[in-house]
Amino acid sequence: LMPAFALAWGGYDVDSGGNIEIESGNLVREGEMVEIYDYDADEYRDVSIESVDGDGQLEVYDYETDEYRTFEMDE
């Protein structure tokens, strides 16, 4: 399980290489909705956390694009 982070948590989209940021106050746990900032799209998006691994990789469902995305998060 990943804890909620007090500060924003940065990473990138594995497929596009674009940077993303999970804003502070979001609970990063399977089944939770979180708000991310997608730097490539230059907008905030709501995504559903589908899976979390212990190495900082998240699989999410992006409702805006209607697709699954994988994020590699900085530790």
All heavy atoms as a GROMACS GRO file, in nm:
protein
  601
    1LEU      N    1   0.084  -0.119   0.000
    1LEU     CA    2   0.000   0.000   0.000
    1LEU      C    3   0.088   0.124   0.000
    1LEU      O    4   0.188   0.130   0.068
    1LEU     CB    5  -0.089   0.003   0.124
    1LEU     CG    6  -0.192  -0.107   0.135
    1LEU    CD1    7  -0.264  -0.095   0.269
    1LEU    CD2    8  -0.289  -0.106   0.022
    2MET      N    9   0.043   0.223  -0.075
    2MET     CA   10   0.117   0.348  -0.082
    2MET      C   11   0.045   0.449   0.007
    2MET      O   12  -0.076   0.459   0.006
    2MET     CB   13   0.119   0.401  -0.227
    2MET     CG   14   0.182   0.305  -0.326
    2MET     SD   15   0.354   0.272  -0.295
    2MET     CE   16   0.424   0.418  -0.366
    3PRO      N   17   0.119   0.526   0.084
    3PRO     CA   18   0.056   0.623   0.172
    3PRO      C   19   0.010   0.746   0.095
    3PRO      O   20   0.051   0.770  -0.017
    3PRO     CB   21   0.169   0.660   0.267
    3PRO     CG   22   0.292   0.640   0.185
    3PRO     CD   23   0.262   0.522   0.096
    4ALA      N   24  -0.074   0.826   0.159
    4ALA     CA   25  -0.106   0.956   0.103
    4ALA      C   26   0.018   1.042   0.119
    4ALA      O   27   0.091   1.032   0.216
    4ALA     CB   28  -0.224   1.018   0.178
    5PHE      N   29   0.045   1.126   0.022
    5PHE     CA   30   0.164   1.208   0.026
    5PHE      C   31   0.128   1.350   0.064
    5PHE      O   32   0.032   1.406   0.014
    5PHE     CB   33   0.236   1.206  -0.110
    5PHE     CG   34   0.298   1.074  -0.137
    5PHE    CD1   35   0.228   0.974  -0.201
    5PHE    CD2   36   0.427   1.048  -0.094
    5PHE    CE1   37   0.286   0.851  -0.224
    5PHE    CE2   38   0.485   0.925  -0.117
    5PHE     CZ   39   0.413   0.826  -0.182
    6ALA      N   40   0.206   1.409   0.154
    6ALA     CA   41   0.183   1.545   0.200
    6ALA      C   42   0.221   1.644   0.090
    6ALA      O   43   0.166   1.752   0.082
    6ALA     CB   44   0.263   1.572   0.327
    7LEU      N   45   0.318   1.609   0.008
    7LEU     CA   46   0.363   1.695  -0.100
    7LEU      C   47   0.326   1.632  -0.233
    7LEU      O   48   0.296   1.515  -0.241
    7LEU     CB   49   0.515   1.714  -0.092
    7LEU     CG   50   0.569   1.769   0.040
    7LEU    CD1   51   0.722   1.765   0.040
    7LEU    CD2   52   0.519   1.910   0.064
    8ALA      N   53   0.331   1.711  -0.338
    8ALA     CA   54   0.304   1.657  -0.471
    8ALA      C   55   0.408   1.550  -0.504
    8ALA      O   56   0.521   1.554  -0.457
    8ALA     CB   57   0.309   1.770  -0.574
    9TRP      N   58   0.368   1.453  -0.585
    9TRP     CA   59   0.452   1.338  -0.620
    9TRP      C   60   0.466   1.336  -0.770
    9TRP      O   61   0.365   1.328  -0.842
    9TRP     CB   62   0.384   1.213  -0.568
    9TRP     CG   63   0.464   1.088  -0.568
    9TRP    CD1   64   0.599   1.077  -0.558
    9TRP    CD2   65   0.414   0.954  -0.574
    9TRP    NE1   66   0.636   0.944  -0.559
    9TRP    CE2   67   0.524   0.867  -0.568
    9TRP    CE3   68   0.286   0.901  -0.585
    9TRP    CZ2   69   0.510   0.729  -0.572
    9TRP    CZ3   70   0.272   0.764  -0.589
    9TRP    CH2   71   0.383   0.678  -0.582
   10GLY      N   72   0.586   1.345  -0.823
   10GLY     CA   73   0.609   1.354  -0.966
   10GLY      C   74   0.653   1.223  -1.028
   10GLY      O   75   0.707   1.135  -0.962
   11GLY      N   76   0.629   1.212  -1.157
   11GLY     CA   77   0.669   1.094  -1.232
   11GLY      C   78   0.645   1.118  -1.380
   11GLY      O   79   0.633   1.232  -1.424
   12TYR      N   80   0.638   1.008  -1.456
   12TYR     CA   81   0.616   1.020  -1.600
   12TYR      C   82   0.532   0.904  -1.651
   12TYR      O   83   0.524   0.798  -1.589
   12TYR     CB   84   0.749   1.029  -1.675
   12TYR     CG   85   0.835   0.905  -1.664
   12TYR    CD1   86   0.826   0.805  -1.760
   12TYR    CD2   87   0.922   0.886  -1.558
   12TYR    CE1   88   0.903   0.690  -1.750
   12TYR    CE2   89   1.000   0.772  -1.548
   12TYR     CZ   90   0.990   0.674  -1.644
   12TYR     OH   91   1.066   0.560  -1.633
   13ASP      N   92   0.470   0.927  -1.766
   13ASP     CA   93   0.392   0.826  -1.834
   13ASP      C   94   0.490   0.736  -1.910
   13ASP      O   95   0.570   0.785  -1.991
   13ASP     CB   96   0.294   0.893  -1.931
   13ASP     CG   97   0.203   0.795  -2.000
   13ASP    OD1   98   0.254   0.703  -2.068
   13ASP    OD2   99   0.081   0.813  -1.991
   14VAL      N  100   0.488   0.607  -1.884
   14VAL     CA  101   0.583   0.513  -1.943
   14VAL      C  102   0.573   0.512  -2.096
   14VAL      O  103   0.674   0.506  -2.165
   14VAL     CB  104   0.562   0.371  -1.885
   14VAL    CG1  105   0.644   0.268  -1.960
   14VAL    CG2  106   0.596   0.369  -1.736
   15ASP      N  107   0.453   0.521  -2.150
   15ASP     CA  108   0.435   0.514  -2.296
   15ASP      C  109   0.474   0.642  -2.367
   15ASP      O  110   0.544   0.640  -2.467
   15ASP     CB  111   0.292   0.476  -2.331
   15ASP     CG  112   0.259   0.333  -2.290
   15ASP    OD1  113   0.348   0.246  -2.299
   15ASP    OD2  114   0.145   0.309  -2.249
   16SER      N  115   0.428   0.756  -2.316
   16SER     CA  116   0.453   0.883  -2.385
   16SER      C  117   0.581   0.953  -2.338
   16SER      O  118   0.635   1.036  -2.410
   16SER     CB  119   0.335   0.979  -2.364
   16SER     OG  120   0.335   1.028  -2.230
   17GLY      N  121   0.626   0.919  -2.216
   17GLY     CA  122   0.742   0.987  -2.159
   17GLY      C  123   0.708   1.122  -2.099
   17GLY      O  124   0.794   1.189  -2.043
   18GLY      N  125   0.581   1.163  -2.109
   18GLY     CA  126   0.538   1.292  -2.057
   18GLY      C  127   0.532   1.294  -1.906
   18GLY      O  128   0.497   1.194  -1.842
   19ASN      N  129   0.566   1.407  -1.848
   19ASN     CA  130   0.563   1.422  -1.703
   19ASN      C  131   0.421   1.434  -1.650
   19ASN      O  132   0.335   1.494  -1.714
   19ASN     CB  133   0.643   1.545  -1.660
   19ASN     CG  134   0.790   1.526  -1.682
   19ASN    OD1  135   0.844   1.418  -1.664
   19ASN    ND2  136   0.857   1.632  -1.723
   20ILE      N  137   0.401   1.378  -1.530
   20ILE     CA  138   0.275   1.392  -1.459
   20ILE      C  139   0.307   1.424  -1.314
   20ILE      O  140   0.419   1.399  -1.267
   20ILE     CB  141   0.185   1.267  -1.470
   20ILE    CG1  142   0.248   1.143  -1.407
   20ILE    CG2  143   0.150   1.237  -1.614
   20ILE    CD1  144   0.195   1.114  -1.270
   21GLU      N  145   0.209   1.478  -1.244
   21GLU     CA  146   0.224   1.506  -1.102
   21GLU      C  147   0.093   1.472  -1.032
   21GLU      O  148  -0.014   1.506  -1.082
   21GLU     CB  149   0.257   1.654  -1.083
   21GLU     CG  150   0.293   1.689  -0.942
   21GLU     CD  151   0.346   1.831  -0.935
   21GLU    OE1  152   0.461   1.853  -0.976
   21GLU    OE2  153   0.270   1.918  -0.890
   22ILE      N  154   0.105   1.402  -0.921
   22ILE     CA  155  -0.011   1.375  -0.837
   22ILE      C  156  -0.010   1.481  -0.728
   22ILE      O  157   0.088   1.493  -0.653
   22ILE     CB  158  -0.006   1.234  -0.778
   22ILE    CG1  159  -0.010   1.130  -0.890
   22ILE    CG2  160  -0.122   1.213  -0.680
   22ILE    CD1  161   0.004   0.986  -0.843
   23GLU      N  162  -0.116   1.558  -0.722
   23GLU     CA  163  -0.124   1.668  -0.627
   23GLU      C  164  -0.131   1.618  -0.483
   23GLU      O  165  -0.177   1.507  -0.457
   23GLU     CB  166  -0.247   1.754  -0.658
   23GLU     CG  167  -0.244   1.818  -0.795
   23GLU     CD  168  -0.134   1.921  -0.808
   23GLU    OE1  169  -0.121   2.007  -0.719
   23GLU    OE2  170  -0.060   1.915  -0.908
   24SER      N  171  -0.087   1.701  -0.391
   24SER     CA  172  -0.092   1.666  -0.250
   24SER      C  173  -0.237   1.646  -0.207
   24SER      O  174  -0.329   1.701  -0.267
   24SER     CB  175  -0.026   1.775  -0.166
   24SER     OG  176  -0.096   1.896  -0.179
   25GLY      N  177  -0.255   1.564  -0.107
   25GLY     CA  178  -0.389   1.537  -0.055
   25GLY      C  179  -0.459   1.421  -0.122
   25GLY      O  180  -0.568   1.384  -0.081
   26ASN      N  181  -0.400   1.362  -0.226
   26ASN     CA  182  -0.459   1.247  -0.293
   26ASN      C  183  -0.412   1.118  -0.226
   26ASN      O  184  -0.294   1.103  -0.198
   26ASN     CB  185  -0.419   1.243  -0.440
   26ASN     CG  186  -0.493   1.343  -0.524
   26ASN    OD1  187  -0.610   1.323  -0.553
   26ASN    ND2  188  -0.426   1.450  -0.563
   27LEU      N  189  -0.503   1.027  -0.200
   27LEU     CA  190  -0.471   0.898  -0.143
   27LEU      C  191  -0.440   0.802  -0.257
   27LEU      O  192  -0.529   0.770  -0.338
   27LEU     CB  193  -0.587   0.845  -0.059
   27LEU     CG  194  -0.567   0.712   0.010
   27LEU    CD1  195  -0.452   0.720   0.110
   27LEU    CD2  196  -0.694   0.670   0.081
   28VAL      N  197  -0.315   0.759  -0.268
   28VAL     CA  198  -0.273   0.673  -0.378
   28VAL      C  199  -0.285   0.527  -0.331
   28VAL      O  200  -0.197   0.473  -0.267
   28VAL     CB  201  -0.128   0.706  -0.421
   28VAL    CG1  202  -0.083   0.614  -0.533
   28VAL    CG2  203  -0.118   0.851  -0.464
   29ARG      N  204  -0.400   0.469  -0.367
   29ARG     CA  205  -0.432   0.333  -0.326
   29ARG      C  206  -0.526   0.273  -0.431
   29ARG      O  207  -0.608   0.345  -0.488
   29ARG     CB  208  -0.501   0.336  -0.189
   29ARG     CG  209  -0.530   0.201  -0.132
   29ARG     CD  210  -0.586   0.208   0.007
   29ARG     NE  211  -0.484   0.257   0.098
   29ARG     CZ  212  -0.508   0.310   0.216
   29ARG    NH1  213  -0.633   0.323   0.258
   29ARG    NH2  214  -0.410   0.349   0.294
   30GLU      N  215  -0.513   0.145  -0.457
   30GLU     CA  216  -0.599   0.079  -0.555
   30GLU      C  217  -0.746   0.111  -0.528
   30GLU      O  218  -0.790   0.109  -0.414
   30GLU     CB  219  -0.578  -0.072  -0.553
   30GLU     CG  220  -0.447  -0.114  -0.615
   30GLU     CD  221  -0.427  -0.264  -0.615
   30GLU    OE1  222  -0.527  -0.340  -0.617
   30GLU    OE2  223  -0.310  -0.306  -0.614
   31GLY      N  224  -0.818   0.143  -0.636
   31GLY     CA  225  -0.960   0.172  -0.625
   31GLY      C  226  -0.992   0.318  -0.598
   31GLY      O  227  -1.108   0.357  -0.606
   32GLU      N  228  -0.893   0.399  -0.566
   32GLU     CA  229  -0.916   0.540  -0.537
   32GLU      C  230  -0.908   0.624  -0.663
   32GLU      O  231  -0.836   0.592  -0.757
   32GLU     CB  232  -0.811   0.592  -0.437
   32GLU     CG  233  -0.818   0.529  -0.301
   32GLU     CD  234  -0.942   0.570  -0.222
   32GLU    OE1  235  -0.991   0.684  -0.240
   32GLU    OE2  236  -0.988   0.488  -0.142
   33MET      N  237  -0.984   0.733  -0.664
   33MET     CA  238  -0.974   0.835  -0.769
   33MET      C  239  -0.874   0.940  -0.722
   33MET      O  240  -0.879   0.980  -0.606
   33MET     CB  241  -1.109   0.903  -0.791
   33MET     CG  242  -1.214   0.813  -0.851
   33MET     SD  243  -1.188   0.784  -1.026
   33MET     CE  244  -1.208   0.947  -1.091
   34VAL      N  245  -0.784   0.980  -0.810
   34VAL     CA  246  -0.688   1.085  -0.777
   34VAL      C  247  -0.686   1.188  -0.890
   34VAL      O  248  -0.719   1.157  -1.004
   34VAL     CB  249  -0.545   1.032  -0.751
   34VAL    CG1  250  -0.542   0.937  -0.633
   34VAL    CG2  251  -0.487   0.966  -0.874
   35GLU      N  252  -0.646   1.307  -0.854
   35GLU     CA  253  -0.630   1.412  -0.954
   35GLU      C  254  -0.482   1.422  -0.989
   35GLU      O  255  -0.398   1.429  -0.900
   35GLU     CB  256  -0.679   1.545  -0.900
   35GLU     CG  257  -0.672   1.656  -1.001
   35GLU     CD  258  -0.726   1.786  -0.947
   35GLU    OE1  259  -0.664   1.843  -0.855
   35GLU    OE2  260  -0.831   1.829  -0.996
   36ILE      N  261  -0.452   1.418  -1.118
   36ILE     CA  262  -0.314   1.434  -1.164
   36ILE      C  263  -0.305   1.560  -1.249
   36ILE      O  264  -0.407   1.608  -1.300
   36ILE     CB  265  -0.265   1.313  -1.248
   36ILE    CG1  266  -0.343   1.302  -1.380
   36ILE    CG2  267  -0.271   1.184  -1.167
   36ILE    CD1  268  -0.277   1.214  -1.484
   37TYR      N  269  -0.185   1.610  -1.262
   37TYR     CA  270  -0.160   1.714  -1.361
   37TYR      C  271  -0.078   1.650  -1.472
   37TYR      O  272   0.029   1.595  -1.446
   37TYR     CB  273  -0.086   1.835  -1.302
   37TYR     CG  274  -0.076   1.946  -1.404
   37TYR    CD1  275  -0.186   2.027  -1.429
   37TYR    CD2  276   0.038   1.966  -1.478
   37TYR    CE1  277  -0.181   2.127  -1.524
   37TYR    CE2  278   0.045   2.066  -1.574
   37TYR     CZ  279  -0.065   2.145  -1.596
   37TYR     OH  280  -0.060   2.243  -1.692
   38ASP      N  281  -0.132   1.653  -1.593
   38ASP     CA  282  -0.066   1.594  -1.710
   38ASP      C  283   0.000   1.709  -1.786
   38ASP      O  284  -0.067   1.793  -1.846
   38ASP     CB  285  -0.172   1.526  -1.796
   38ASP     CG  286  -0.115   1.451  -1.914
   38ASP    OD1  287  -0.012   1.495  -1.969
   38ASP    OD2  288  -0.175   1.348  -1.952
   39TYR      N  289   0.132   1.715  -1.780
   39TYR     CA  290   0.205   1.826  -1.843
   39TYR      C  291   0.193   1.826  -1.995
   39TYR      O  292   0.189   1.933  -2.056
   39TYR     CB  293   0.352   1.824  -1.800
   39TYR     CG  294   0.371   1.873  -1.659
   39TYR    CD1  295   0.370   1.784  -1.552
   39TYR    CD2  296   0.389   2.007  -1.632
   39TYR    CE1  297   0.386   1.828  -1.422
   39TYR    CE2  298   0.405   2.054  -1.502
   39TYR     CZ  299   0.405   1.963  -1.397
   39TYR     OH  300   0.420   2.008  -1.267
   40ASP      N  301   0.185   1.709  -2.058
   40ASP     CA  302   0.168   1.704  -2.204
   40ASP      C  303   0.034   1.764  -2.246
   40ASP      O  304   0.025   1.836  -2.344
   40ASP     CB  305   0.178   1.561  -2.256
   40ASP     CG  306   0.321   1.513  -2.270
   40ASP    OD1  307   0.415   1.594  -2.258
   40ASP    OD2  308   0.339   1.392  -2.293
   41ALA      N  309  -0.071   1.731  -2.172
   41ALA     CA  310  -0.204   1.782  -2.203
   41ALA      C  311  -0.226   1.922  -2.145
   41ALA      O  312  -0.322   1.990  -2.182
   41ALA     CB  313  -0.311   1.688  -2.149
   42ASP      N  314  -0.138   1.964  -2.054
   42ASP     CA  315  -0.147   2.093  -1.987
   42ASP      C  316  -0.281   2.111  -1.916
   42ASP      O  317  -0.347   2.213  -1.927
   42ASP     CB  318  -0.124   2.207  -2.087
   42ASP     CG  319  -0.099   2.341  -2.017
   42ASP    OD1  320  -0.049   2.340  -1.903
   42ASP    OD2  321  -0.130   2.446  -2.078
   43GLU      N  322  -0.321   2.002  -1.844
   43GLU     CA  323  -0.447   2.007  -1.771
   43GLU      C  324  -0.450   1.905  -1.657
   43GLU      O  325  -0.372   1.810  -1.656
   43GLU     CB  326  -0.565   1.983  -1.864
   43GLU     CG  327  -0.570   1.844  -1.923
   43GLU     CD  328  -0.685   1.826  -2.022
   43GLU    OE1  329  -0.750   1.924  -2.059
   43GLU    OE2  330  -0.709   1.711  -2.063
   44TYR      N  331  -0.542   1.929  -1.564
   44TYR     CA  332  -0.567   1.834  -1.457
   44TYR      C  333  -0.662   1.727  -1.511
   44TYR      O  334  -0.750   1.755  -1.592
   44TYR     CB  335  -0.632   1.903  -1.337
   44TYR     CG  336  -0.535   1.990  -1.262
   44TYR    CD1  337  -0.526   2.126  -1.290
   44TYR    CD2  338  -0.452   1.936  -1.165
   44TYR    CE1  339  -0.437   2.206  -1.222
   44TYR    CE2  340  -0.361   2.016  -1.097
   44TYR     CZ  341  -0.355   2.151  -1.125
   44TYR     OH  342  -0.266   2.230  -1.058
   45ARG      N  343  -0.642   1.604  -1.462
   45ARG     CA  344  -0.728   1.492  -1.502
   45ARG      C  345  -0.756   1.405  -1.380
   45ARG      O  346  -0.671   1.391  -1.292
   45ARG     CB  347  -0.659   1.405  -1.607
   45ARG     CG  348  -0.641   1.478  -1.737
   45ARG     CD  349  -0.602   1.384  -1.844
   45ARG     NE  350  -0.608   1.454  -1.972
   45ARG     CZ  351  -0.557   1.406  -2.081
   45ARG    NH1  352  -0.498   1.289  -2.081
   45ARG    NH2  353  -0.566   1.474  -2.194
   46ASP      N  354  -0.874   1.345  -1.379
   46ASP     CA  355  -0.909   1.248  -1.276
   46ASP      C  356  -0.880   1.110  -1.330
   46ASP      O  357  -0.922   1.077  -1.443
   46ASP     CB  358  -1.057   1.259  -1.239
   46ASP     CG  359  -1.088   1.388  -1.166
   46ASP    OD1  360  -1.002   1.432  -1.086
   46ASP    OD2  361  -1.196   1.444  -1.188
   47VAL      N  362  -0.809   1.031  -1.254
   47VAL     CA  363  -0.778   0.894  -1.292
   47VAL      C  364  -0.811   0.801  -1.176
   47VAL      O  365  -0.812   0.841  -1.060
   47VAL     CB  366  -0.629   0.876  -1.334
   47VAL    CG1  367  -0.594   0.964  -1.453
   47VAL    CG2  368  -0.534   0.902  -1.219
   48SER      N  369  -0.838   0.677  -1.209
   48SER     CA  370  -0.865   0.573  -1.110
   48SER      C  371  -0.740   0.487  -1.096
   48SER      O  372  -0.686   0.441  -1.197
   48SER     CB  373  -0.983   0.489  -1.156
   48SER     OG  374  -1.001   0.378  -1.071
   49ILE      N  375  -0.696   0.465  -0.973
   49ILE     CA  376  -0.579   0.380  -0.949
   49ILE      C  377  -0.622   0.234  -0.964
   49ILE      O  378  -0.705   0.184  -0.889
   49ILE     CB  379  -0.520   0.402  -0.808
   49ILE    CG1  380  -0.485   0.549  -0.785
   49ILE    CG2  381  -0.399   0.311  -0.786
   49ILE    CD1  382  -0.372   0.602  -0.868
   50GLU      N  383  -0.565   0.166  -1.064
   50GLU     CA  384  -0.596   0.026  -1.089
   50GLU      C  385  -0.501  -0.068  -1.015
   50GLU      O  386  -0.543  -0.171  -0.966
   50GLU     CB  387  -0.593  -0.002  -1.239
   50GLU     CG  388  -0.693   0.080  -1.319
   50GLU     CD  389  -0.837   0.050  -1.283
   50GLU    OE1  390  -0.871  -0.070  -1.278
   50GLU    OE2  391  -0.913   0.145  -1.260
   51SER      N  392  -0.374  -0.033  -1.012
   51SER     CA  393  -0.277  -0.114  -0.937
   51SER      C  394  -0.158  -0.029  -0.897
   51SER      O  395  -0.127   0.071  -0.961
   51SER     CB  396  -0.231  -0.236  -1.018
   51SER     OG  397  -0.154  -0.196  -1.129
   52VAL      N  398  -0.095  -0.072  -0.788
   52VAL     CA  399   0.022  -0.005  -0.732
   52VAL      C  400   0.124  -0.113  -0.701
   52VAL      O  401   0.090  -0.213  -0.639
   52VAL     CB  402  -0.014   0.070  -0.602
   52VAL    CG1  403   0.107   0.140  -0.544
   52VAL    CG2  404  -0.128   0.167  -0.622
   53ASP      N  405   0.249  -0.093  -0.747
   53ASP     CA  406   0.351  -0.190  -0.706
   53ASP      C  407   0.450  -0.122  -0.611
   53ASP      O  408   0.450   0.000  -0.596
   53ASP     CB  409   0.419  -0.257  -0.824
   53ASP     CG  410   0.520  -0.170  -0.897
   53ASP    OD1  411   0.556  -0.063  -0.847
   53ASP    OD2  412   0.563  -0.210  -1.006
   54GLY      N  413   0.532  -0.200  -0.547
   54GLY     CA  414   0.625  -0.149  -0.448
   54GLY      C  415   0.742  -0.071  -0.505
   54GLY      O  416   0.820  -0.012  -0.430
   55ASP      N  417   0.755  -0.067  -0.637
   55ASP     CA  418   0.866   0.004  -0.701
   55ASP      C  419   0.826   0.140  -0.756
   55ASP      O  420   0.901   0.200  -0.834
   55ASP     CB  421   0.924  -0.082  -0.815
   55ASP     CG  422   0.987  -0.209  -0.763
   55ASP    OD1  423   1.046  -0.207  -0.654
   55ASP    OD2  424   0.976  -0.312  -0.831
   56GLY      N  425   0.709   0.190  -0.718
   56GLY     CA  426   0.666   0.322  -0.761
   56GLY      C  427   0.599   0.326  -0.897
   56GLY      O  428   0.590   0.431  -0.959
   57GLN      N  429   0.548   0.213  -0.943
   57GLN     CA  430   0.479   0.210  -1.071
   57GLN      C  431   0.328   0.200  -1.045
   57GLN      O  432   0.284   0.118  -0.966
   57GLN     CB  433   0.526   0.095  -1.158
   57GLN     CG  434   0.481   0.108  -1.301
   57GLN     CD  435   0.548   0.006  -1.390
   57GLN    OE1  436   0.513  -0.112  -1.385
   57GLN    NE2  437   0.643   0.050  -1.469
   58LEU      N  438   0.252   0.285  -1.113
   58LEU     CA  439   0.108   0.287  -1.099
   58LEU      C  440   0.043   0.257  -1.233
   58LEU      O  441   0.086   0.309  -1.336
   58LEU     CB  442   0.059   0.426  -1.056
   58LEU     CG  443   0.119   0.491  -0.935
   58LEU    CD1  444   0.062   0.631  -0.919
   58LEU    CD2  445   0.091   0.409  -0.811
   59GLU      N  446  -0.060   0.175  -1.231
   59GLU     CA  447  -0.145   0.160  -1.349
   59GLU      C  448  -0.274   0.232  -1.316
   59GLU      O  449  -0.334   0.210  -1.211
   59GLU     CB  450  -0.173   0.015  -1.384
   59GLU     CG  451  -0.256   0.004  -1.510
   59GLU     CD  452  -0.283  -0.138  -1.555
   59GLU    OE1  453  -0.233  -0.232  -1.493
   59GLU    OE2  454  -0.357  -0.153  -1.653
   60VAL      N  455  -0.315   0.321  -1.406
   60VAL     CA  456  -0.435   0.401  -1.382
   60VAL      C  457  -0.527   0.393  -1.503
   60VAL      O  458  -0.485   0.358  -1.614
   60VAL     CB  459  -0.401   0.550  -1.353
   60VAL    CG1  460  -0.305   0.562  -1.236
   60VAL    CG2  461  -0.345   0.620  -1.476
   61TYR      N  462  -0.653   0.427  -1.480
   61TYR     CA  463  -0.749   0.443  -1.589
   61TYR      C  464  -0.777   0.592  -1.601
   61TYR      O  465  -0.820   0.656  -1.504
   61TYR     CB  466  -0.877   0.365  -1.562
   61TYR     CG  467  -0.976   0.380  -1.675
   61TYR    CD1  468  -0.955   0.315  -1.795
   61TYR    CD2  469  -1.085   0.463  -1.662
   61TYR    CE1  470  -1.043   0.330  -1.901
   61TYR    CE2  471  -1.175   0.479  -1.767
   61TYR     CZ  472  -1.153   0.412  -1.885
   61TYR     OH  473  -1.239   0.428  -1.990
   62ASP      N  474  -0.753   0.649  -1.718
   62ASP     CA  475  -0.772   0.791  -1.746
   62ASP      C  476  -0.909   0.808  -1.811
   62ASP      O  477  -0.931   0.763  -1.923
   62ASP     CB  478  -0.660   0.839  -1.839
   62ASP     CG  479  -0.664   0.988  -1.868
   62ASP    OD1  480  -0.772   1.048  -1.864
   62ASP    OD2  481  -0.556   1.044  -1.896
   63TYR      N  482  -1.000   0.872  -1.740
   63TYR     CA  483  -1.136   0.890  -1.791
   63TYR      C  484  -1.143   0.986  -1.908
   63TYR      O  485  -1.232   0.974  -1.993
   63TYR     CB  486  -1.229   0.936  -1.678
   63TYR     CG  487  -1.256   0.826  -1.579
   63TYR    CD1  488  -1.177   0.813  -1.465
   63TYR    CD2  489  -1.356   0.734  -1.601
   63TYR    CE1  490  -1.199   0.710  -1.375
   63TYR    CE2  491  -1.380   0.631  -1.512
   63TYR     CZ  492  -1.301   0.620  -1.398
   63TYR     OH  493  -1.323   0.517  -1.310
   64GLU      N  494  -1.052   1.080  -1.916
   64GLU     CA  495  -1.051   1.176  -2.026
   64GLU      C  496  -1.016   1.109  -2.160
   64GLU      O  497  -1.078   1.136  -2.262
   64GLU     CB  498  -0.951   1.287  -1.997
   64GLU     CG  499  -0.945   1.396  -2.100
   64GLU     CD  500  -1.066   1.487  -2.099
   64GLU    OE1  501  -1.132   1.499  -1.995
   64GLU    OE2  502  -1.095   1.545  -2.205
   65THR      N  503  -0.916   1.021  -2.158
   65THR     CA  504  -0.871   0.955  -2.281
   65THR      C  505  -0.934   0.817  -2.300
   65THR      O  506  -0.915   0.755  -2.404
   65THR     CB  507  -0.718   0.939  -2.283
   65THR    OG1  508  -0.678   0.857  -2.172
   65THR    CG2  509  -0.649   1.075  -2.275
   66ASP      N  510  -1.003   0.767  -2.196
   66ASP     CA  511  -1.067   0.636  -2.199
   66ASP      C  512  -0.964   0.526  -2.225
   66ASP      O  513  -0.986   0.437  -2.307
   66ASP     CB  514  -1.178   0.633  -2.305
   66ASP     CG  515  -1.269   0.512  -2.290
   66ASP    OD1  516  -1.287   0.464  -2.177
   66ASP    OD2  517  -1.322   0.465  -2.393
   67GLU      N  518  -0.851   0.535  -2.153
   67GLU     CA  519  -0.746   0.434  -2.170
   67GLU      C  520  -0.671   0.412  -2.039
   67GLU      O  521  -0.673   0.495  -1.949
   67GLU     CB  522  -0.649   0.474  -2.280
   67GLU     CG  523  -0.569   0.599  -2.251
   67GLU     CD  524  -0.483   0.645  -2.368
   67GLU    OE1  525  -0.491   0.586  -2.476
   67GLU    OE2  526  -0.408   0.740  -2.348
   68TYR      N  527  -0.604   0.298  -2.035
   68TYR     CA  528  -0.518   0.267  -1.921
   68TYR      C  529  -0.380   0.327  -1.947
   68TYR      O  530  -0.332   0.327  -2.060
   68TYR     CB  531  -0.506   0.115  -1.901
   68TYR     CG  532  -0.635   0.056  -1.851
   68TYR    CD1  533  -0.730   0.006  -1.940
   68TYR    CD2  534  -0.663   0.052  -1.716
   68TYR    CE1  535  -0.850  -0.047  -1.895
   68TYR    CE2  536  -0.783  -0.002  -1.669
   68TYR     CZ  537  -0.875  -0.050  -1.759
   68TYR     OH  538  -0.993  -0.101  -1.713
   69ARG      N  539  -0.318   0.377  -1.841
   69ARG     CA  540  -0.186   0.437  -1.851
   69ARG      C  541  -0.099   0.382  -1.738
   69ARG      O  542  -0.150   0.348  -1.632
   69ARG     CB  543  -0.194   0.589  -1.838
   69ARG     CG  544  -0.279   0.653  -1.947
   69ARG     CD  545  -0.306   0.798  -1.922
   69ARG     NE  546  -0.185   0.878  -1.933
   69ARG     CZ  547  -0.181   1.008  -1.908
   69ARG    NH1  548  -0.289   1.074  -1.870
   69ARG    NH2  549  -0.068   1.074  -1.922
   70THR      N  550   0.031   0.376  -1.762
   70THR     CA  551   0.126   0.333  -1.658
   70THR      C  552   0.217   0.449  -1.627
   70THR      O  553   0.276   0.510  -1.716
   70THR     CB  554   0.208   0.213  -1.708
   70THR    OG1  555   0.119   0.107  -1.743
   70THR    CG2  556   0.304   0.166  -1.600
   71PHE      N  557   0.228   0.481  -1.498
   71PHE     CA  558   0.314   0.589  -1.451
   71PHE      C  559   0.429   0.531  -1.371
   71PHE      O  560   0.411   0.442  -1.288
   71PHE     CB  561   0.238   0.686  -1.360
   71PHE     CG  562   0.122   0.755  -1.424
   71PHE    CD1  563   0.014   0.794  -1.348
   71PHE    CD2  564   0.119   0.783  -1.560
   71PHE    CE1  565  -0.094   0.861  -1.404
   71PHE    CE2  566   0.012   0.849  -1.618
   71PHE     CZ  567  -0.095   0.887  -1.539
   72GLU      N  568   0.547   0.582  -1.396
   72GLU     CA  569   0.666   0.550  -1.316
   72GLU      C  570   0.688   0.673  -1.227
   72GLU      O  571   0.716   0.782  -1.277
   72GLU     CB  572   0.785   0.526  -1.405
   72GLU     CG  573   0.908   0.477  -1.333
   72GLU     CD  574   0.892   0.334  -1.281
   72GLU    OE1  575   0.832   0.249  -1.349
   72GLU    OE2  576   0.943   0.308  -1.171
   73MET      N  577   0.674   0.654  -1.097
   73MET     CA  578   0.682   0.766  -1.004
   73MET      C  579   0.822   0.774  -0.942
   73MET      O  580   0.885   0.672  -0.914
   73MET     CB  581   0.577   0.751  -0.894
   73MET     CG  582   0.435   0.736  -0.947
   73MET     SD  583   0.381   0.866  -1.060
   73MET     CE  584   0.374   1.005  -0.950
   74ASP      N  585   0.868   0.897  -0.922
   74ASP     CA  586   0.997   0.919  -0.855
   74ASP      C  587   0.982   0.885  -0.708
   74ASP      O  588   0.881   0.915  -0.647
   74ASP     CB  589   1.040   1.065  -0.869
   74ASP     CG  590   1.064   1.103  -1.014
   74ASP    OD1  591   1.102   1.016  -1.093
   74ASP    OD2  592   1.042   1.221  -1.046
   75GLU      N  593   1.082   0.822  -0.655
   75GLU     CA  594   1.080   0.783  -0.514
   75GLU      C  595   1.120   0.898  -0.424
   75GLU      O  596   1.190   0.984  -0.459
   75GLU     CB  597   1.174   0.665  -0.491
   75GLU     CG  598   1.143   0.550  -0.580
   75GLU     CD  599   1.063   0.441  -0.517
   75GLU    OE1  600   1.041   0.443  -0.396
   75GLU    OE2  601   1.022   0.351  -0.589
   0.00000   0.00000   0.00000
